[in-house]
Amino acid sequence: MSTETLEFQAEARQLLQLMVHSIYSNKDIFLRELISNASDALDKRRLAGLTDDSLRADDLHIEIEADGEARTLTVRDNGIGMSREDVVGLIGTIARSGTAETLRRLKENKESKGAAESGASAELIGQFGVGFYSVFMVADKVSLLTRKAGAEQGVRWESDGDGTYTIETVEDAPEGTSVTVQLRPADEEDALYDYADDRKIREIVKRYSDFISFPIRMGDETLNSMKALWARPRSEVKDEEYREFYRHVSHDWTDPLDVIQMRAEGTFEYEALLFIPSRAPHDLFQRDARHGIQLYVKRVFIMDDTRELLPDHLRFVKGVVDAADLSLNISREILQQDRHIQLIRRRLAKKVLATVKDLMKNDAEKYRTFWREFGPAVKEGLLDRSEDHKAILDIASFGSTAGDEPTTLADYVARMKDGQDKIYFMTGESRAQVENSPHLEAFRAKEYEVLLLTDPVDEIWVEGVGDYEGKEFQSVTRGAVDLPADEELSEEESGTYAPLLGWLKETLDDVKDVRLTTRLTSSPACLVSDAEGLTPTLEKMYKAMGQEVPAVKRILELNPEHPLVTGLRSAHEQRADAPELTETAELLYGTALLAEGGDLADPARFAKLLADRLARTV
């Protein structure tokens, strides 16, 4: 058959060059990646054989063959195999999102020095699903021979990592895949070991792949124990074994933040081994983000990305669940309705959140890492009244005017002033924006703590939750806020301002109402929403999602003690029809809008009015 020469995708060529020039020091993991790929292919073959007898295979296994004289290492499996389209799609291109960002970070790691280089770069390799390319760290040439199970013809793929590859159809390829690596000369100073050495191969397999559920053979010797890690007592498993298993199921080369092992016995039996990652995946907030739980039935792999085993707000958790009482050919549709799966889901979620609560109490640093990486996702669980609702509120932490460190709701309630019956909060796009808002002036002056909620999801959940431990949530930017220590505005003061308030309401088309307030101490005015109205941040969110949002008019509140407001009142009493008063009203409204980070409808007009007014004062 004729041989065709093709070019790698542009990003793949750049990645190959980084590989060839050794972007990280731990080159051993190339074999770990090849074995992991082979294991995945065997899992797919075993699963396919459950529904198609023609795809069943006896003695599924991985075989390693080393030739010291020829300087070659071959890893082969009798798994599902690949078609020509699979080979071009999976190896000739990088189909995953985030490729450009991956390359940038890999280059940065290559240029950096120190112990962190290996781990950081390796984590990126696994995270973006390009582990096969790691073989070019040790190879002068790579040859792949594969035939998809059930297909008549096979495919041979070869490349020396120079940016092109050859591919040809072959007639006599066995089912499965074999990868043959033409090894570069050993150079221990560069951490390039002799990977044709049987002892080195045994060492790598034991360290990284001992838990693989298929036999890994070298000649007549089986190199791995094949023990399901989740079935072994925790006291018998080393921390390093857990770390390597986590890397296997997550393709994340950082260490997990915590390990959770569960076993349920009785009417419905299952075992679970879960991991809380130490960093958020790049696709955490993408719609097609993969869930991290694999489902096994009696040690038989059934499916990965099992969304039914954990709620969406815990989608970042990795691991396996092995159920004893499910059918081997169970479908996703059946999983959604199965009461046993629903029971597992509730128990796993409860256990994960309880583990985070333990971290909060016993390991503050790990808890801070968890909440920084996953807090915004976890709070999505507050958007409905799930069983996790109370548990999420208990582990949540938020920015606060009480200090630089986040605070829990329980700690906030414990610090509440005598007579305070509400949990005050303000939402916004950043802490700096919220902290500088005029809405907080009276709260600061009277030393009332306000939560600073700056994640997009905060705009939504806080409206539906209502309260915590009987204390109602109260936005400082919505409705009338009267602090317990406030002195009400006198009837005389209110009456004095009535003509000005009425005139401003008629003059300013963008406001719904104008009123006096005690929430301001140094600013002349601020804008607030109705108790039931949309906040500006929520309005922006809906518009960003392409939703039609009707124009929202807000309430202009005035500080009756501010010189600008008292001066405007006096001027209105003396010359209510003066044109400059209308300009002053526009400037007053515009400054209130800018102070909260809003957008002016006509910035050019505002700038002209301000410049003209300043010119008259010079």
TAKA-V300892 format. One record per helix or strand of 2 or more residues. SS is the DSSP state (H for helix, E for strand). FROM is the first residue (numbers start at 0). LEN is the number of residues. If there is no record, write none. Layout:
ss->SS from->FROM len->LEN
ss->SS from->FROM len->LEN
This chain:
ss->E from->2 len->5
ss->H from->9 len->11
ss->H from->28 len->23
ss->H from->52 len->3
ss->E from->60 len->7
ss->E from->71 len->6
ss->H from->83 len->8
ss->H from->98 len->13
ss->H from->115 len->12
ss->H from->130 len->7
ss->E from->138 len->9
ss->E from->153 len->6
ss->E from->163 len->7
ss->E from->175 len->8
ss->H from->187 len->3
ss->H from->197 len->11
ss->E from->214 len->4
ss->E from->220 len->2
ss->H from->228 len->3
ss->H from->233 len->3
ss->H from->238 len->12
ss->E from->257 len->7
ss->E from->269 len->7
ss->E from->291 len->6
ss->E from->299 len->4
ss->H from->306 len->3
ss->H from->311 len->3
ss->E from->317 len->6
ss->H from->331 len->6
ss->H from->338 len->24
ss->H from->363 len->20
ss->H from->388 len->7
ss->E from->396 len->4
ss->E from->402 len->6
ss->H from->408 len->7
ss->E from->421 len->6
ss->H from->430 len->5
ss->H from->437 len->8
ss->E from->450 len->3
ss->H from->457 len->8
ss->E from->466 len->2
ss->E from->470 len->5
ss->H from->490 len->17
ss->E from->510 len->7
ss->E from->524 len->5
ss->H from->535 len->9
ss->E from->553 len->6
ss->H from->562 len->12
ss->H from->578 len->17
ss->H from->602 len->15
